[in-house]
Amino acid sequence: MTTTNSAALTVRIALPAEATAFDAQLATHHYLGAGRPVGDYLRQFVERDGVPVGLLVWGPSCYALKDRDRWIGWSTPQRVARLKLIVQNRRFLVLTPKGQSPNLASQAMGAALRVLADHWDEAFGYRPLLAESFTDPEAYAGTCYKASNWEPVGHSEGYSRHRADFYLANERPKKLWLRELCPKARAQLRAVQLPEDSRAGLITPPSGVLPVTLPQMKSLLEVFRHAPDPRACNTHFRIGPVLTLVAMALLAGRRDIAEIVRFATTLTPGQRRQLGLPRKSGTRAFYKVPGYGVFYAVLTRMDAEAFAALLSQWLLSRAGTLPQALAMDGKMIRDHIGLLTLAQHEDGAPQSVAVYDQKEGTERCEQTAALALIESLPALDGKLITADPLHCQRKTARVIVEKGGDYLLQIKGNQPKLLQQAQAFEALQATPFLSKPTSGMAGLKSVPSMPSPLNR
């Protein structure tokens, strides 16, 4: 088994034959007991000179945590697919009497975290990116978590699982801690592509997981029901359901025709029926979904700008008011269409979209589409627009300011003079943020003898 040494501490995975004795220690000395193994479940021994001084248990993370998911910034489909890349510290028990070994708890936790991803990969074949844990504020201050670089990001809602699908209020919200297991893990969890050694932990989304509610799907269908169909009149799949499937797939993060097809196949029979998809002859409840050829024909022949305008209008009508922070980013769907999205920072929900044909250099490039998209928005008072270096353009920044908003635009080598000017500020060496100039030019905005049970 993989081991590590830290301040004379060794961390190793508990052998299968040691599980009973390991759990017996927790059952005897931890105030929550041993717990039940569920899912991918890892036991770690922390030893000093071959003698166990600490026990840690890691298991599956919580399905949904508002503060955690806001901190990561991923979308609901990403959370469903990537949840196994977060592991939860379910038990932490220090086996020495309280006060006998100062700092042992933080040293043991730090040593365990340094090899957790390696141990997990060894046991389950993929590397997790983030660890989560909870402490009871009424009982523990979480000192060892602070000392081992965990970040407090909020609290649980104060509910306990009663049945598989039912929760009861316990009136004891727990403090939530998060710890990245590798550099930039937070960004990797919401990135388009995961690190190769983490992809085996992806979960195939269950059938029927949509980025919108059923009433919203019906509303979206009404928007596209009367859209012009660029295909021949005698089509088997009507344009309304096809465009609704395309829109929902895009909102779910699909950026390829094949991915849109796979998304459509995950719809349940009830969802397919609600969309008005045709029923297969000879069956009572089997509704067909469009194949690759149907989506290809529609995407390559439709008026992409009209589609984006309809979808943007629908998104804005659902948003009510724009959120405080919006991220602008563009992705190509193969070589057929580019989709520029303005999405909420908190949960990735799109607020407005536009289409383009190339990144830059054409009349319908991403830069031009971004400028037009910003110009089409209502007042941006109190709003912050963020974007990558491609959109660090004088006109884009000026329009945002004129509408009352602020901006945070990245600078790279595509703007050499501006980059040199920014690097000249000594303040930039301490922080990557600069105040926005008032002129609106491109800039950045800124039992003493008993073991000690910790955490859970």
RAMOPE-V235682 format. One record per helix or strand of 2 or more residues. SS is the DSSP state (H for helix, E for strand). FROM is the first residue (numbers start at 0). LEN is the number of residues. If there is no record, write none. Layout:
ss=SS from=FROM len=LEN
ss=SS from=FROM len=LEN
//
This chain:
ss=E from=3 len=3
ss=E from=8 len=5
ss=H from=15 len=14
ss=E from=41 len=7
ss=E from=50 len=10
ss=H from=65 len=7
ss=H from=75 len=10
ss=E from=85 len=9
ss=H from=103 len=21
ss=E from=129 len=6
ss=H from=142 len=5
ss=E from=150 len=5
ss=E from=158 len=5
ss=E from=165 len=4
ss=E from=174 len=6
ss=H from=184 len=6
ss=H from=195 len=6
ss=H from=213 len=12
ss=H from=238 len=13
ss=H from=256 len=9
ss=H from=268 len=7
ss=H from=291 len=10
ss=H from=303 len=16
ss=E from=324 len=9
ss=E from=336 len=8
ss=E from=349 len=7
ss=H from=365 len=11
ss=E from=383 len=4
ss=H from=388 len=3
ss=H from=393 len=9
ss=E from=405 len=4
ss=H from=412 len=12
ss=H from=425 len=4
ss=E from=451 len=3
//
